[in-house]
Amino acid sequence: MPYYPGKQLSFARAAAEESVTSAVPVVFVVDDDISVRESLELLIRNAGWQPEIFSSAQAFLCRPRVLAPSCLILDVNLPDLSGLDLQKRLAADRLDMPIIFITGYGDVPMTVQAMKAGAVEFLTKPFADEVLLEAIRQALGRSGAALGEEAQVRMLQARYRSLTGREREVMKLVVRGRLNKVVGRELGISEITVKAHRGRVMRKMEAESLAELVNMGARLGLTSATVD
């Protein structure tokens, strides 16, 4: 059977995306008002998503990250940790989970602060169900895209780990634009040997072209000259 690396990459990429984006989306709710929690739980479930409800920020922080499209509906005013403080806590490790803020009384500075920190929406109670549902749809779309990208990077990292030490050295220099003869001089090997290593790198990384390999290198953080 003929070998088509570009097609294999496309199939693998699609599989990686599907593995994390085909799961039922999860919509988290953190609000200390039980009536709000119950009404949002019903609304979310009826829309076909999986709701997970929490009465405090600390309770939510104990929940491990989910590998499915997700978003967080977050009340600004909470008894233990404010919504804005929780947003800061989540900024580093849950980039794939967009936040929709809800509040009984918002102000412009608070809204600006939340949006600058990455919130997708800031809604003041009472709000129409469809307004919230549309915000959730957009947030889940962003989450799915982020998870798909993360899965693709993990796939590239696995391929990169399959390279030998010398092949990694060659790849780093090639994706930074070095010619074969320059790579050979820098590594103290012949140009023919560089070409052989480069060919194996292309096969193992499943890159169809140099441009595709450079793109892979960029996503792996190899194109910067400061990377060892």
DRENDO-1510 file (C-alpha; in Angstrom, 1 decimal, always signed):
<recs>
REC; n; res; u; v; w
REC; 1; MET; +0.0; +0.0; +0.0 .
REC; 2; PRO; +1.4; +3.4; -0.9 .
REC; 3; TYR; +2.5; +5.6; +2.0 .
REC; 4; TYR; +1.1; +9.1; +2.2 .
REC; 5; PRO; +2.5; +10.9; +5.2 .
REC; 6; GLY; +0.4; +14.0; +4.7 .
REC; 7; LYS; -2.8; +11.9; +4.7 .
REC; 8; GLN; -1.7; +9.9; +7.7 .
REC; 9; LEU; -1.1; +13.2; +9.5 .
REC; 10; SER; -4.5; +14.4; +8.7 .
REC; 11; PHE; -6.1; +11.2; +9.8 .
REC; 12; ALA; -4.1; +11.2; +13.1 .
REC; 13; ARG; -4.9; +14.8; +13.7 .
REC; 14; ALA; -8.6; +14.2; +13.1 .
REC; 15; ALA; -8.5; +11.3; +15.5 .
REC; 16; ALA; -6.7; +13.3; +18.1 .
REC; 17; GLU; -9.3; +16.0; +17.9 .
REC; 18; GLU; -12.2; +13.7; +17.9 .
REC; 19; SER; -11.0; +11.8; +21.0 .
REC; 20; VAL; -11.4; +14.9; +23.2 .
REC; 21; THR; -14.2; +16.8; +21.4 .
REC; 22; SER; -16.7; +14.0; +20.9 .
REC; 23; ALA; -17.4; +13.6; +24.7 .
REC; 24; VAL; -20.5; +15.2; +26.1 .
REC; 25; PRO; -19.6; +18.8; +27.0 .
REC; 26; VAL; -19.6; +19.7; +30.7 .
REC; 27; VAL; -21.0; +23.0; +32.0 .
REC; 28; PHE; -19.8; +23.9; +35.5 .
REC; 29; VAL; -21.8; +26.2; +37.6 .
REC; 30; VAL; -20.4; +27.9; +40.8 .
REC; 31; ASP; -23.1; +30.0; +42.6 .
REC; 32; ASP; -24.0; +30.2; +46.3 .
REC; 33; ASP; -27.7; +30.7; +45.5 .
REC; 34; ILE; -29.4; +27.3; +45.5 .
REC; 35; SER; -32.3; +28.6; +43.4 .
REC; 36; VAL; -29.9; +29.8; +40.7 .
REC; 37; ARG; -28.0; +26.5; +40.8 .
REC; 38; GLU; -31.1; +24.4; +40.4 .
REC; 39; SER; -32.6; +26.5; +37.6 .
REC; 40; LEU; -29.2; +26.5; +35.7 .
REC; 41; GLU; -28.8; +22.8; +36.2 .
REC; 42; LEU; -32.2; +22.1; +34.6 .
REC; 43; LEU; -31.5; +24.6; +31.7 .
REC; 44; ILE; -28.1; +23.1; +31.0 .
REC; 45; ARG; -29.4; +19.5; +31.1 .
REC; 46; ASN; -32.3; +20.3; +28.8 .
REC; 47; ALA; -29.9; +21.8; +26.3 .
REC; 48; GLY; -28.1; +18.4; +26.1 .
REC; 49; TRP; -25.0; +19.2; +28.1 .
REC; 50; GLN; -23.8; +17.7; +31.4 .
REC; 51; PRO; -24.2; +20.1; +34.3 .
REC; 52; GLU; -21.9; +20.0; +37.4 .
REC; 53; ILE; -23.0; +22.3; +40.2 .
REC; 54; PHE; -21.0; +23.8; +43.0 .
REC; 55; SER; -21.9; +26.1; +45.9 .
REC; 56; SER; -18.4; +27.5; +46.4 .
REC; 57; ALA; -15.1; +28.2; +44.6 .
REC; 58; GLN; -13.2; +25.9; +46.9 .
REC; 59; ALA; -15.5; +23.0; +46.2 .
REC; 60; PHE; -15.0; +23.5; +42.5 .
REC; 61; LEU; -11.2; +23.7; +42.8 .
REC; 62; CYS; -11.3; +20.1; +44.3 .
REC; 63; ARG; -12.8; +18.9; +41.0 .
REC; 64; PRO; -10.1; +17.5; +38.7 .
REC; 65; ARG; -9.9; +18.9; +35.2 .
REC; 66; VAL; -12.1; +17.1; +32.6 .
REC; 67; LEU; -10.8; +16.2; +29.1 .
REC; 68; ALA; -14.0; +17.2; +27.3 .
REC; 69; PRO; -15.3; +20.6; +26.0 .
REC; 70; SER; -16.3; +22.6; +29.1 .
REC; 71; CYS; -17.0; +26.0; +30.4 .
REC; 72; LEU; -17.7; +27.6; +33.7 .
REC; 73; ILE; -20.7; +29.8; +34.7 .
REC; 74; LEU; -19.3; +31.7; +37.6 .
REC; 75; ASP; -21.0; +34.1; +40.1 .
REC; 76; VAL; -18.9; +37.1; +40.9 .
REC; 77; ASN; -19.8; +37.2; +44.6 .
REC; 78; LEU; -19.1; +34.0; +46.4 .
REC; 79; PRO; -18.7; +33.4; +50.2 .
REC; 80; ASP; -15.2; +32.0; +50.2 .
REC; 81; LEU; -13.3; +33.1; +47.1 .
REC; 82; SER; -14.6; +35.7; +44.7 .
REC; 83; GLY; -15.3; +34.8; +41.1 .
REC; 84; LEU; -12.6; +37.2; +39.9 .
REC; 85; ASP; -10.1; +35.6; +42.3 .
REC; 86; LEU; -11.1; +32.1; +41.1 .
REC; 87; GLN; -10.6; +33.3; +37.6 .
REC; 88; LYS; -7.0; +34.2; +38.4 .
REC; 89; ARG; -6.5; +30.8; +40.0 .
REC; 90; LEU; -7.7; +29.0; +36.9 .
REC; 91; ALA; -5.8; +31.1; +34.4 .
REC; 92; ALA; -2.7; +29.0; +34.5 .
REC; 93; ASP; -4.0; +25.4; +34.2 .
REC; 94; ARG; -7.5; +25.5; +32.7 .
REC; 95; LEU; -7.1; +27.6; +29.5 .
REC; 96; ASP; -9.5; +25.2; +27.7 .
REC; 97; MET; -12.4; +26.2; +30.1 .
REC; 98; PRO; -13.8; +29.6; +29.2 .
REC; 99; ILE; -15.7; +31.5; +31.9 .
REC; 100; ILE; -19.1; +33.1; +31.8 .
REC; 101; PHE; -19.6; +35.5; +34.7 .
REC; 102; ILE; -23.0; +36.1; +36.1 .
REC; 103; THR; -23.8; +38.7; +38.8 .
REC; 104; GLY; -26.7; +40.4; +40.5 .
REC; 105; TYR; -25.0; +43.8; +40.3 .
REC; 106; GLY; -22.1; +44.4; +38.0 .
REC; 107; ASP; -20.2; +47.6; +37.3 .
REC; 108; VAL; -18.1; +48.6; +34.4 .
REC; 109; PRO; -14.6; +48.2; +36.1 .
REC; 110; MET; -15.6; +44.7; +37.2 .
REC; 111; THR; -16.8; +43.8; +33.8 .
REC; 112; VAL; -13.6; +45.2; +32.1 .
REC; 113; GLN; -11.4; +43.3; +34.6 .
REC; 114; ALA; -13.2; +40.0; +33.9 .
REC; 115; MET; -13.1; +40.4; +30.1 .
REC; 116; LYS; -9.5; +41.4; +30.1 .
REC; 117; ALA; -8.7; +38.3; +32.0 .
REC; 118; GLY; -10.3; +36.2; +29.3 .
REC; 119; ALA; -14.0; +35.8; +30.3 .
REC; 120; VAL; -16.2; +35.2; +27.2 .
REC; 121; GLU; -19.3; +36.9; +28.7 .
REC; 122; PHE; -20.4; +39.0; +31.7 .
REC; 123; LEU; -24.2; +38.8; +32.3 .
REC; 124; THR; -26.2; +40.7; +34.9 .
REC; 125; LYS; -29.2; +38.9; +36.5 .
REC; 126; PRO; -31.9; +38.5; +35.4 .
REC; 127; PHE; -30.9; +37.5; +31.9 .
REC; 128; ALA; -32.8; +35.6; +29.2 .
REC; 129; ASP; -32.2; +31.9; +29.0 .
REC; 130; GLU; -31.3; +32.1; +25.3 .
REC; 131; VAL; -28.6; +34.7; +26.0 .
REC; 132; LEU; -26.9; +32.4; +28.4 .
REC; 133; LEU; -27.3; +29.4; +26.1 .
REC; 134; GLU; -25.7; +31.2; +23.2 .
REC; 135; ALA; -22.8; +32.3; +25.5 .
REC; 136; ILE; -22.4; +28.6; +26.5 .
REC; 137; ARG; -22.4; +27.5; +22.9 .
REC; 138; GLN; -19.6; +29.9; +22.0 .
REC; 139; ALA; -17.6; +29.0; +25.2 .
REC; 140; LEU; -17.9; +25.3; +24.4 .
REC; 141; GLY; -16.8; +25.9; +20.8 .
REC; 142; ARG; -13.7; +27.7; +22.1 .
REC; 143; SER; -13.0; +24.9; +24.6 .
REC; 144; GLY; -13.3; +22.2; +21.9 .
REC; 145; ALA; -10.9; +24.0; +19.7 .
REC; 146; ALA; -8.4; +24.5; +22.5 .
REC; 147; LEU; -8.6; +20.8; +23.5 .
REC; 148; GLY; -8.1; +19.8; +19.8 .
REC; 149; GLU; -5.0; +21.9; +19.6 .
REC; 150; GLU; -3.7; +20.4; +22.8 .
REC; 151; ALA; -4.3; +16.9; +21.5 .
REC; 152; GLN; -2.4; +17.6; +18.3 .
REC; 153; VAL; +0.6; +19.0; +20.3 .
REC; 154; ARG; +0.7; +15.9; +22.5 .
REC; 155; MET; +0.7; +13.8; +19.3 .
REC; 156; LEU; +3.6; +15.8; +17.9 .
REC; 157; GLN; +5.5; +15.5; +21.2 .
REC; 158; ALA; +5.1; +11.7; +21.1 .
REC; 159; ARG; +6.6; +11.7; +17.6 .
REC; 160; TYR; +9.4; +14.0; +18.6 .
REC; 161; ARG; +10.3; +11.7; +21.5 .
REC; 162; SER; +10.6; +8.8; +19.0 .
REC; 163; LEU; +13.6; +10.6; +17.4 .
REC; 164; THR; +17.2; +9.8; +18.4 .
REC; 165; GLY; +19.3; +12.5; +20.0 .
REC; 166; ARG; +21.1; +13.2; +16.7 .
REC; 167; GLU; +17.8; +13.4; +14.8 .
REC; 168; ARG; +16.5; +15.9; +17.3 .
REC; 169; GLU; +19.6; +18.0; +16.8 .
REC; 170; VAL; +19.1; +17.9; +13.1 .
REC; 171; MET; +15.4; +18.8; +13.3 .
REC; 172; LYS; +16.0; +21.8; +15.5 .
REC; 173; LEU; +18.6; +23.2; +13.1 .
REC; 174; VAL; +16.5; +22.4; +10.0 .
REC; 175; VAL; +13.3; +24.0; +11.3 .
REC; 176; ARG; +15.4; +27.2; +12.1 .
REC; 177; GLY; +16.3; +27.5; +8.5 .
REC; 178; ARG; +19.8; +26.0; +8.4 .
REC; 179; LEU; +20.9; +24.5; +5.1 .
REC; 180; ASN; +22.2; +20.9; +5.2 .
REC; 181; LYS; +25.8; +21.9; +4.8 .
REC; 182; VAL; +25.5; +24.4; +7.7 .
REC; 183; VAL; +23.8; +21.7; +9.9 .
REC; 184; GLY; +26.7; +19.4; +9.0 .
REC; 185; ARG; +29.3; +22.0; +10.0 .
REC; 186; GLU; +27.5; +22.8; +13.3 .
REC; 187; LEU; +27.2; +19.2; +14.3 .
REC; 188; GLY; +30.5; +18.0; +12.9 .
REC; 189; ILE; +29.0; +15.5; +10.4 .
REC; 190; SER; +28.9; +15.2; +6.6 .
REC; 191; GLU; +26.2; +16.7; +4.5 .
REC; 192; ILE; +25.2; +13.2; +3.3 .
REC; 193; THR; +24.7; +12.1; +6.9 .
REC; 194; VAL; +22.6; +15.2; +7.5 .
REC; 195; LYS; +20.4; +14.3; +4.6 .
REC; 196; ALA; +20.0; +10.8; +6.0 .
REC; 197; HIS; +19.0; +12.1; +9.4 .
REC; 198; ARG; +16.7; +14.6; +7.9 .
REC; 199; GLY; +14.9; +11.9; +5.9 .
REC; 200; ARG; +14.3; +9.9; +9.0 .
REC; 201; VAL; +13.1; +12.9; +10.8 .
REC; 202; MET; +10.6; +13.6; +8.1 .
REC; 203; ARG; +9.3; +10.0; +8.2 .
REC; 204; LYS; +9.1; +9.8; +12.0 .
REC; 205; MET; +7.4; +13.2; +12.3 .
REC; 206; GLU; +5.1; +12.2; +9.3 .
REC; 207; ALA; +5.9; +15.5; +7.7 .
REC; 208; GLU; +5.0; +15.7; +4.0 .
REC; 209; SER; +7.1; +18.8; +3.3 .
REC; 210; LEU; +9.8; +21.0; +4.9 .
REC; 211; ALA; +7.1; +23.7; +5.5 .
REC; 212; GLU; +5.0; +21.2; +7.4 .
REC; 213; LEU; +8.1; +20.2; +9.5 .
REC; 214; VAL; +8.8; +23.8; +10.2 .
REC; 215; ASN; +5.2; +24.3; +11.4 .
REC; 216; MET; +5.6; +21.2; +13.6 .
REC; 217; GLY; +8.8; +22.7; +15.0 .
REC; 218; ALA; +7.1; +25.9; +15.8 .
REC; 219; ARG; +4.3; +24.2; +17.7 .
REC; 220; LEU; +6.8; +22.2; +19.6 .
REC; 221; GLY; +8.8; +25.4; +20.5 .
REC; 222; LEU; +11.9; +24.4; +18.5 .
REC; 223; THR; +12.1; +27.4; +16.1 .
REC; 224; SER; +13.5; +29.8; +18.7 .
REC; 225; ALA; +17.3; +29.9; +18.7 .
REC; 226; THR; +17.2; +30.0; +22.5 .
REC; 227; VAL; +15.7; +26.5; +22.7 .
REC; 228; ASP; +18.4; +23.8; +23.4 .
</recs>
